[in-house]
Amino acid sequence: MERRAIVIRGIVQGVGFRPFAYNLAARLCLTGFVKNQTGGVLIEVEGEPRSLERFVAELTDRPPPLAHITHLSWESLAPCGEHQFRIESSEADAASPVFISPDVAVCSECLAEVLDPADRRHGYPFLNCTNCGPRLTIITGAPYDRQHTTMAAFPMCAACRAEYDNPRDRRFHAQPTACAACGPRLQSLDGKGQPVAASDPLAHFAAALLDGKIGALKGLGGYHLVCDARNSRAVAELRRRKHRDEKPFAVMAPDVESVAALCIVGQAGRDLLLSTRCPIVLLRKCSPAFIADEVAPGNPWLGVMLPYTPLHHLLLRAVGGVPLVMTSGNRSDEPIAYRDDEAVEKLAGIADLFLVHNRLIHVRCDDSVMRIVDGIEQPLRRSRGYAPRPISLPFECPQPILAVGGQLKGTFALGRGRQAFLSHHLGDLDHYEAFRAFEQDVTLYQDLFGITPSCLAHDLHPDYATSRYARERAARQGVRLVAVQHHHAHLAACMAEHGLTEPVIGVTFDGSGYGTDGAVWGGEFLVGDYRDFRRAAHLRYVGLPGGDQAVREPWRMAVAHLADAGADYAALKARILPVELRLIDKMLERRFNSPWTSSVGRLFDAVAALAGVRDRVRYEGQAAVELEWLAEETPGDGVYPFDFAEPPNDKAADASLVVDTRPLIRAVAADVGKGVERSVIARRFHSTLVELVSVVCGRIREATGLGAVVLSGGVFLNAIFSREIGARLDADGLRVYRHQLTPPNDGSLSLGQLAVAAAQSS
């Protein structure tokens, strides 16, 4: 007989690990005990050597569904001659850091119960077990026990307590467990937030949706605005009330078969839809007639998700499987509402009625958004179902670090050891409510994971709300402060995802990022690693007339590029007033409110406006997205010319190679003048950028000998661009790395900042 002490760390508390170990030991006739301890689980197990080997193997290879083991080690002990295996009480350490599981979609066993008329939880919308249900959104503090969740307000009934105390039950120590006798309940409210007498609130809500009404549904991490996705009038009215003119809505369908009637799913898409993470998945439409055109106007893609809570499943059944618009419960561009009083205040006038419940949401958490590119999952927004699962770093953090991310698509990251704990998506921190949530959630994460940062990392931009937060906190607490250039953070984030430690070429293309020279960068080829970088090449600078206004009005960027290229404005004169053209001309000439930019995002805008695709946008990136749609179904038809130039002005007077975009702009303008189809122009433009990246990376490889390229920045959300550049660089003999764990956009900045700060601190 032998005895082993096994220490396991990772997401192993609150996920059914102790009953799993208990039942595994019983099956293998082993004795000993299991208990939670600081930061993990301790198991002492005794028996025959072969059974012990199998025990360790199954712990490692087949842990509970929500468990994520980051470390397992064991040592031999003297046998004790015990006769049973037991679950011991957790070590009393209220400050123990716990790896919290993300919120997870309802499991098949719980769903079977809710649909079984003979089960005591039949039709109950809040059942869960250790393998599914709310986690992050209900936790209020550490350690992760019921009294530190919003379920503390619901004492368990005798039946639920018996399950909770039984190590052979899948609800053993399932902190949110409940039933209709003791748990949260639904309630109907009218459009002003007043209670409505409804014997069945869910049926009342479903009937209203089928009658063309707009409802507000309190979900897992916030409120959704809901309507019948087939009803053009209802969807159009939702757009009008929400002030969301053209940005697409997400749709919830009852099952994969229903999604397949709307979109081309594929095996990778099917797996993602059915995963425990259950994100919104961006899929190409195949039968748009099944839903209203107003759901995603003019858009060949549709964001679709499956029901991920019992409440969603019951609602979809109550409406007879009709696909439902399921969009964030907010007014346009505001953070999602998650507190009941806030939801009634902000959604009054949008929602005709509310379906609410009395389980509080403590952490606001949006739905995650994913797409499949080349068969690989690519995050567009990493949130519910993913956060706060840690990402492993390729090296140790020499001190606890907080990286605060950027201004848009906000996230933050906490680093300890080799783990980076990335927050859920926080939205754009231009909004006071979103910034307040950022501050609150930073404090919550620090408490949950037992991390007190002694180093703060932030973006180089001095006016970001996160930069000000970091500077003020560092001054107040006397901790180290690290400013990280925006595109260096992009490069480092992609490197960290893939565990790279060698210097790389970083192709970092986005809309804007504060450069070391004070210009607005966004078309950068970097060479470097976590510690340092060099700007090896970039797009030629042009003016950004009106600053942020140029982002909202792409025609301004068309003027800027045409002026720089010495080309005529003929393509714009039919649509833009002469006085507006003259104004932008003067701004550029006098350098008034027209900072220099090398942005690829703004180059997309310029070409989209030149081609007549979009002069003004209703949501971020709309011009570039619509240019991509045009190019998707068009075969390759050559490329536009581009050149390389000496730095054109003192702002670009560094040693980097400058990509001259003037020949490209002149060629696009010539095609427009000849009446070439917009789709052909869009396709040629995409092909040109692929060629450009290949040529520049080839030159950099020749000069440096580097063989690895990372692709990062919001432009790489463009599927054509990501796919074709990856294939081209791979054919050129370069090793190509793309984002798979975090979005290529600014949602990944905090991870990159953390990696840079850790490397520079060591």
ZAMARGU-4260 file (C-alpha; in steps of 0.2 Angstrom, whole numbers, plus 5000, padded with zeros to 4 digits):
<rodrens>
0) 5000/5000/5000 | 5006/5018/4996 | 4999/5035/5001 | 5001/5051/4991 | 4998/5070/4996
5) 4991/5078/4980 | 4990/5097/4978 | 4980/5104/4964 | 4978/5122/4959 | 4967/5131/4946
10) 4948/5132/4945 | 4945/5118/4957 | 4934/5126/4970 | 4915/5128/4967 | 4915/5116/4952
15) 4912/5099/4960 | 4930/5094/4962 | 4928/5087/4980 | 4913/5075/4976 | 4922/5070/4960
20) 4938/5065/4970 | 4927/5057/4983 | 4917/5046/4970 | 4933/5042/4960 | 4942/5036/4976
25) 4927/5025/4981 | 4926/5018/4963 | 4945/5013/4965 | 4944/5007/4983 | 4955/5020/4989
30) 4955/5029/5006 | 4960/5046/5013 | 4952/5063/5011 | 4950/5078/5001 | 4948/5096/5006
35) 4949/5114/4999 | 4964/5124/5005 | 4972/5140/5001 | 4971/5143/4982 | 4967/5125/4978
40) 4963/5107/4983 | 4973/5095/4994 | 4970/5076/4992 | 4978/5063/5003 | 4974/5046/4995
45) 4980/5028/5000 | 4979/5011/4991 | 4987/5000/4979 | 5000/5009/4967 | 4991/5004/4951
50) 4975/5012/4958 | 4984/5027/4964 | 4991/5030/4946 | 4974/5028/4939 | 4967/5040/4952
55) 4980/5054/4947 | 4978/5050/4928 | 4959/5053/4929 | 4961/5068/4940 | 4971/5076/4926
60) 4963/5069/4911 | 4944/5069/4916 | 4941/5082/4929 | 4923/5090/4931 | 4917/5100/4916
65) 4920/5117/4924 | 4937/5113/4932 | 4953/5120/4925 | 4969/5113/4932 | 4984/5124/4931
70) 4995/5114/4943 | 4996/5096/4950 | 5010/5089/4961 | 5011/5075/4973 | 5023/5068/4986
75) 5024/5051/4995 | 5018/5049/5013 | 5018/5035/5025 | 5002/5024/5024 | 4990/5027/5038
80) 4979/5012/5036 | 4963/5021/5035 | 4947/5012/5030 | 4937/5025/5021 | 4938/5041/5010
85) 4930/5057/5017 | 4927/5075/5012 | 4935/5086/5026 | 4931/5104/5030 | 4940/5118/5021
90) 4955/5126/5029 | 4949/5142/5038 | 4957/5156/5028 | 4944/5169/5024 | 4957/5177/5013
95) 4961/5162/5002 | 4962/5166/4984 | 4950/5156/4973 | 4950/5154/4955 | 4932/5157/4950
100) 4923/5148/4936 | 4915/5159/4922 | 4896/5158/4921 | 4891/5143/4912 | 4877/5137/4901
105) 4864/5126/4909 | 4870/5107/4908 | 4860/5093/4900 | 4855/5085/4916 | 4848/5101/4923
110) 4839/5105/4907 | 4831/5087/4908 | 4825/5091/4925 | 4817/5108/4920 | 4808/5099/4906
115) 4802/5084/4916 | 4784/5086/4922 | 4788/5073/4936 | 4803/5082/4943 | 4802/5093/4958
120) 4811/5107/4948 | 4800/5106/4932 | 4798/5123/4924 | 4809/5131/4937 | 4820/5144/4928
125) 4834/5146/4941 | 4840/5128/4944 | 4858/5124/4942 | 4872/5112/4949 | 4891/5111/4951
130) 4892/5109/4932 | 4882/5124/4927 | 4874/5140/4931 | 4879/5158/4938 | 4896/5161/4945
135) 4905/5177/4942 | 4889/5187/4940 | 4883/5183/4958 | 4899/5183/4968 | 4901/5197/4981
140) 4917/5192/4989 | 4929/5179/4994 | 4930/5164/4998 | 4917/5158/4986 | 4903/5152/4998
145) 4885/5155/4997 | 4885/5169/5010 | 4897/5178/4998 | 4885/5177/4983 | 4868/5186/4979
150) 4860/5169/4984 | 4863/5172/5002 | 4846/5180/5003 | 4838/5163/4999 | 4840/5150/5013
155) 4839/5132/5006 | 4824/5121/5009 | 4826/5104/5017 | 4826/5095/5000 | 4840/5107/4993
160) 4850/5106/5009 | 4850/5087/5008 | 4857/5088/4990 | 4870/5101/4995 | 4876/5091/5009
165) 4877/5074/4999 | 4894/5071/4991 | 4886/5059/4979 | 4874/5072/4973 | 4879/5083/4958
170) 4873/5098/4969 | 4885/5095/4983 | 4891/5112/4988 | 4883/5120/4972 | 4882/5137/4980
175) 4868/5144/4969 | 4857/5129/4971 | 4838/5132/4973 | 4821/5126/4969 | 4804/5134/4967
180) 4801/5132/4986 | 4816/5142/4992 | 4824/5151/4977 | 4822/5166/4966 | 4805/5169/4957
185) 4799/5178/4942 | 4788/5194/4942 | 4780/5204/4928 | 4781/5223/4927 | 4773/5235/4916
190) 4782/5247/4905 | 4784/5259/4920 | 4791/5246/4932 | 4774/5243/4941 | 4769/5225/4946
195) 4757/5216/4935 | 4745/5203/4941 | 4750/5188/4931 | 4748/5170/4937 | 4762/5165/4925
200) 4774/5179/4922 | 4784/5169/4909 | 4768/5165/4899 | 4762/5183/4900 | 4779/5190/4894
205) 4779/5177/4879 | 4762/5181/4874 | 4766/5200/4873 | 4782/5196/4862 | 4771/5186/4850
210) 4759/5201/4850 | 4773/5213/4844 | 4778/5220/4860 | 4796/5224/4866 | 4801/5216/4882
215) 4815/5219/4894 | 4821/5202/4901 | 4833/5201/4917 | 4845/5188/4912 | 4861/5181/4919
220) 4873/5196/4918 | 4861/5210/4914 | 4845/5215/4905 | 4841/5211/4887 | 4829/5219/4876
225) 4818/5206/4867 | 4806/5205/4853 | 4800/5193/4839 | 4814/5193/4826 | 4801/5189/4813
230) 4791/5205/4816 | 4798/5219/4805 | 4787/5232/4814 | 4793/5227/4831 | 4811/5226/4827
235) 4810/5243/4818 | 4802/5250/4833 | 4815/5243/4844 | 4828/5252/4833 | 4819/5268/4834
240) 4817/5268/4853 | 4834/5262/4857 | 4842/5275/4844 | 4851/5261/4836 | 4849/5264/4817
245) 4859/5251/4808 | 4870/5241/4820 | 4865/5223/4819 | 4855/5214/4833 | 4859/5197/4840
250) 4846/5183/4839 | 4842/5169/4851 | 4836/5153/4843 | 4830/5137/4852 | 4842/5125/4845
255) 4856/5122/4832 | 4843/5115/4819 | 4834/5132/4820 | 4850/5141/4818 | 4854/5130/4803
260) 4838/5137/4795 | 4845/5154/4796 | 4864/5153/4794 | 4878/5142/4787 | 4883/5134/4803
265) 4898/5121/4800 | 4905/5109/4812 | 4916/5122/4821 | 4901/5134/4823 | 4890/5120/4829
270) 4903/5116/4842 | 4904/5134/4848 | 4885/5136/4849 | 4884/5120/4859 | 4898/5124/4871
275) 4896/5127/4889 | 4902/5145/4885 | 4887/5148/4873 | 4892/5164/4865 | 4885/5174/4851
280) 4892/5167/4836 | 4894/5177/4820 | 4887/5166/4805 | 4884/5169/4787 | 4865/5171/4783
285) 4858/5158/4771 | 4839/5160/4773 | 4836/5179/4778 | 4818/5177/4775 | 4815/5168/4791
290) 4819/5184/4801 | 4815/5203/4798 | 4827/5212/4787 | 4828/5225/4801 | 4837/5213/4812
295) 4854/5215/4803 | 4850/5227/4789 | 4860/5224/4773 | 4872/5213/4783 | 4876/5196/4776
300) 4881/5190/4794 | 4870/5186/4809 | 4875/5185/4827 | 4866/5170/4834 | 4866/5161/4851
305) 4857/5147/4859 | 4848/5148/4876 | 4860/5147/4890 | 4850/5148/4906 | 4834/5138/4910
310) 4824/5154/4909 | 4830/5157/4891 | 4825/5139/4887 | 4808/5141/4895 | 4805/5157/4886
315) 4809/5150/4869 | 4797/5136/4872 | 4784/5148/4877 | 4785/5157/4861 | 4784/5141/4851
320) 4803/5141/4845 | 4801/5158/4837 | 4819/5166/4835 | 4820/5182/4847 | 4830/5197/4845
325) 4841/5197/4861 | 4851/5213/4862 | 4859/5222/4877 | 4847/5231/4888 | 4853/5249/4886
330) 4851/5264/4876 | 4863/5266/4861 | 4881/5265/4867 | 4877/5265/4886 | 4883/5250/4897
335) 4870/5236/4899 | 4858/5239/4913 | 4859/5226/4927 | 4852/5233/4943 | 4833/5233/4944
340) 4830/5251/4948 | 4842/5256/4935 | 4834/5245/4922 | 4817/5252/4925 | 4824/5270/4924
345) 4834/5268/4908 | 4823/5256/4898 | 4807/5265/4902 | 4801/5271/4885 | 4810/5257/4876
350) 4802/5241/4884 | 4783/5239/4885 | 4785/5227/4899 | 4798/5218/4910 | 4801/5200/4916
355) 4812/5202/4931 | 4817/5191/4946 | 4823/5194/4963 | 4841/5186/4962 | 4853/5201/4962
360) 4866/5203/4948 | 4882/5209/4957 | 4894/5209/4942 | 4887/5216/4925 | 4893/5204/4911
365) 4888/5206/4893 | 4887/5191/4881 | 4903/5185/4872 | 4904/5187/4854 | 4914/5175/4843
370) 4917/5170/4825 | 4926/5156/4816 | 4940/5161/4804 | 4949/5146/4795 | 4941/5134/4807
375) 4948/5143/4822 | 4938/5152/4836 | 4941/5171/4836 | 4934/5182/4850 | 4926/5198/4845
380) 4921/5201/4864 | 4927/5190/4878 | 4915/5191/4892 | 4901/5179/4899 | 4907/5161/4898
385) 4925/5165/4897 | 4930/5178/4910 | 4938/5177/4923 | 4946/5160/4917 | 4965/5164/4918
390) 4977/5165/4903 | 4994/5157/4906 | 5009/5168/4904 | 5026/5162/4897 | 5035/5169/4912
395) 5032/5173/4930 | 5026/5190/4936 | 5039/5196/4948 | 5026/5206/4957 | 5007/5207/4957
400) 5002/5218/4943 | 4986/5227/4938 | 4985/5232/4919 | 4970/5243/4916 | 4968/5242/4897
405) 4962/5256/4885 | 4947/5267/4883 | 4936/5257/4871 | 4931/5239/4873 | 4938/5240/4891
410) 4945/5226/4901 | 4958/5225/4915 | 4970/5211/4919 | 4978/5205/4936 | 4994/5196/4936
415) 5001/5184/4949 | 5014/5170/4946 | 5011/5164/4928 | 4992/5168/4928 | 4984/5183/4920
420) 4966/5185/4926 | 4957/5195/4912 | 4941/5204/4917 | 4925/5202/4907 | 4921/5215/4894
425) 4917/5232/4902 | 4912/5242/4887 | 4918/5260/4882 | 4924/5269/4897 | 4919/5286/4889
430) 4903/5282/4899 | 4903/5287/4918 | 4893/5271/4922 | 4905/5260/4913 | 4920/5268/4922
435) 4911/5266/4939 | 4909/5247/4935 | 4927/5247/4930 | 4933/5253/4947 | 4921/5242/4956
440) 4926/5226/4947 | 4944/5230/4949 | 4941/5230/4968 | 4931/5214/4967 | 4943/5204/4956
445) 4958/5210/4968 | 4948/5203/4983 | 4942/5187/4974 | 4960/5182/4968 | 4969/5189/4984
450) 4980/5201/4973 | 4986/5218/4979 | 4995/5225/4964 | 5012/5233/4967 | 5013/5238/4949
455) 5001/5247/4938 | 5002/5246/4919 | 4992/5258/4907 | 4991/5265/4889 | 5003/5278/4884
460) 4988/5290/4880 | 4988/5303/4894 | 4969/5306/4892 | 4962/5289/4894 | 4951/5287/4909
465) 4961/5271/4913 | 4978/5281/4912 | 4971/5294/4924 | 4965/5280/4936 | 4982/5272/4935
470) 4992/5288/4938 | 4981/5294/4952 | 4981/5277/4961 | 5000/5274/4959 | 5003/5292/4967
475) 4991/5288/4981 | 4998/5271/4985 | 5016/5273/4980 | 5017/5259/4968 | 5026/5257/4952
480) 5019/5264/4936 | 5022/5257/4918 | 5016/5266/4903 | 5014/5254/4888 | 5013/5260/4870
485) 4996/5255/4862 | 5003/5244/4848 | 5017/5237/4858 | 5003/5231/4870 | 4994/5223/4855
490) 5010/5214/4850 | 5013/5208/4867 | 4995/5202/4870 | 4996/5190/4854 | 5013/5184/4859
495) 5007/5180/4877 | 4992/5170/4870 | 5004/5159/4861 | 5017/5158/4874 | 5030/5166/4863
500) 5047/5173/4871 | 5057/5176/4855 | 5057/5193/4846 | 5044/5194/4832 | 5037/5205/4818
505) 5021/5213/4824 | 5008/5218/4811 | 4997/5230/4822 | 4983/5238/4812 | 4969/5247/4820
510) 4959/5263/4820 | 4970/5273/4832 | 4983/5272/4846 | 4994/5285/4854 | 5011/5285/4846
515) 5028/5288/4855 | 5029/5304/4843 | 5012/5310/4848 | 5004/5305/4832 | 4989/5294/4829
520) 4996/5277/4825 | 4987/5263/4817 | 4997/5255/4802 | 5012/5249/4811 | 5025/5235/4808
525) 5034/5233/4824 | 5050/5223/4829 | 5052/5217/4847 | 5047/5207/4862 | 5039/5211/4878
530) 5053/5222/4885 | 5055/5233/4870 | 5050/5237/4852 | 5056/5246/4837 | 5044/5254/4824
535) 5051/5245/4808 | 5038/5252/4796 | 5022/5261/4795 | 5009/5269/4783 | 5013/5287/4777
540) 5005/5300/4788 | 4990/5310/4783 | 4979/5322/4792 | 4965/5317/4803 | 4953/5332/4800
545) 4942/5335/4815 | 4950/5321/4825 | 4936/5310/4831 | 4924/5318/4819 | 4934/5310/4805
550) 4930/5293/4812 | 4911/5297/4811 | 4912/5304/4794 | 4924/5294/4783 | 4922/5306/4768
555) 4934/5317/4778 | 4948/5304/4777 | 4944/5302/4759 | 4948/5321/4757 | 4964/5319/4768
560) 4970/5305/4757 | 4966/5313/4741 | 4974/5330/4746 | 4990/5320/4751 | 4990/5311/4734
565) 4987/5326/4724 | 4971/5319/4717 | 4955/5327/4712 | 4939/5327/4723 | 4928/5322/4709
570) 4922/5306/4717 | 4915/5316/4732 | 4908/5332/4724 | 4892/5324/4720 | 4888/5319/4738
575) 4897/5332/4749 | 4893/5350/4749 | 4907/5361/4742 | 4908/5372/4758 | 4912/5356/4768
580) 4925/5351/4756 | 4933/5368/4757 | 4932/5368/4776 | 4942/5351/4777 | 4954/5357/4764
585) 4958/5372/4774 | 4960/5362/4790 | 4972/5351/4782 | 4982/5365/4774 | 4983/5374/4791
590) 4986/5358/4801 | 4971/5364/4812 | 4963/5350/4823 | 4971/5338/4810 | 4984/5327/4819
595) 4995/5315/4809 | 4989/5298/4807 | 4995/5282/4800 | 4979/5272/4803 | 4974/5257/4792
600) 4957/5259/4800 | 4956/5277/4793 | 4963/5271/4776 | 4948/5258/4775 | 4936/5273/4779
605) 4944/5283/4765 | 4942/5270/4752 | 4925/5266/4757 | 4920/5284/4755 | 4929/5286/4738
610) 4920/5270/4732 | 4903/5277/4738 | 4900/5264/4751 | 4898/5275/4766 | 4901/5294/4769
615) 4895/5294/4787 | 4894/5279/4799 | 4880/5275/4812 | 4892/5263/4822 | 4910/5260/4825
620) 4919/5252/4810 | 4903/5252/4799 | 4912/5259/4783 | 4926/5246/4784 | 4914/5232/4788
625) 4903/5236/4773 | 4919/5237/4762 | 4923/5219/4768 | 4905/5213/4764 | 4907/5219/4746
630) 4924/5211/4744 | 4919/5194/4751 | 4909/5187/4736 | 4921/5195/4723 | 4935/5185/4715
635) 4953/5192/4715 | 4956/5205/4702 | 4973/5212/4704 | 4980/5225/4716 | 4983/5243/4717
640) 5001/5251/4717 | 5010/5257/4732 | 5027/5263/4735 | 5040/5266/4749 | 5045/5284/4753
645) 5057/5294/4764 | 5048/5301/4779 | 5037/5315/4772 | 5038/5326/4787 | 5046/5329/4803
650) 5033/5319/4812 | 5039/5303/4803 | 5057/5307/4804 | 5063/5290/4812 | 5072/5276/4804
655) 5057/5266/4799 | 5051/5262/4782 | 5037/5272/4776 | 5023/5264/4765 | 5018/5277/4752
660) 4999/5275/4750 | 4997/5289/4737 | 4998/5278/4722 | 4985/5267/4729 | 4973/5282/4732
665) 4976/5289/4715 | 4972/5271/4707 | 4956/5270/4718 | 4950/5287/4712 | 4954/5282/4694
670) 4943/5267/4696 | 4929/5277/4703 | 4930/5289/4689 | 4929/5275/4676 | 4914/5268/4685
675) 4922/5252/4691 | 4910/5242/4702 | 4912/5245/4721 | 4914/5227/4724 | 4929/5226/4712
680) 4937/5241/4721 | 4934/5233/4738 | 4941/5217/4732 | 4957/5225/4724 | 4959/5235/4740
685) 4959/5220/4751 | 4971/5211/4740 | 4982/5226/4740 | 4984/5226/4759 | 4988/5208/4758
690) 5002/5211/4746 | 5008/5226/4756 | 5009/5216/4772 | 5018/5202/4763 | 5031/5214/4755
695) 5035/5224/4771 | 5036/5208/4782 | 5048/5201/4769 | 5059/5216/4770 | 5059/5216/4788
700) 5063/5197/4789 | 5078/5201/4777 | 5084/5215/4788 | 5082/5206/4805 | 5081/5187/4802
705) 5065/5186/4812 | 5054/5172/4806 | 5038/5174/4817 | 5024/5187/4814 | 5010/5191/4826
710) 4994/5199/4819 | 4984/5211/4831 | 4973/5226/4831 | 4955/5229/4827 | 4958/5228/4808
715) 4961/5209/4810 | 4943/5207/4814 | 4941/5208/4796 | 4939/5189/4791 | 4946/5192/4773
720) 4961/5201/4779 | 4965/5189/4794 | 4963/5174/4783 | 4972/5179/4767 | 4986/5188/4776
725) 4989/5173/4787 | 4989/5161/4772 | 5001/5173/4762 | 5013/5175/4776 | 5013/5156/4779
730) 5017/5153/4760 | 5031/5166/4762 | 5039/5154/4775 | 5034/5164/4790 | 5026/5158/4806
735) 5010/5167/4809 | 5001/5169/4825 | 4983/5176/4827 | 4972/5180/4842 | 4962/5165/4849
740) 4960/5168/4867 | 4957/5187/4867 | 4950/5199/4854 | 4962/5207/4841 | 4954/5224/4846
745) 4957/5234/4861 | 4949/5220/4872 | 4966/5212/4872 | 4976/5228/4877 | 4976/5224/4896
750) 4984/5207/4893 | 4998/5215/4883 | 5001/5228/4895 | 5002/5215/4909 | 5015/5205/4899
755) 5025/5220/4895 | 5025/5226/4914 | 5030/5209/4920 | 5044/5207/4908 | 5051/5225/4911
760) 5049/5222/4930 | 5059/5206/4930
</rodrens>
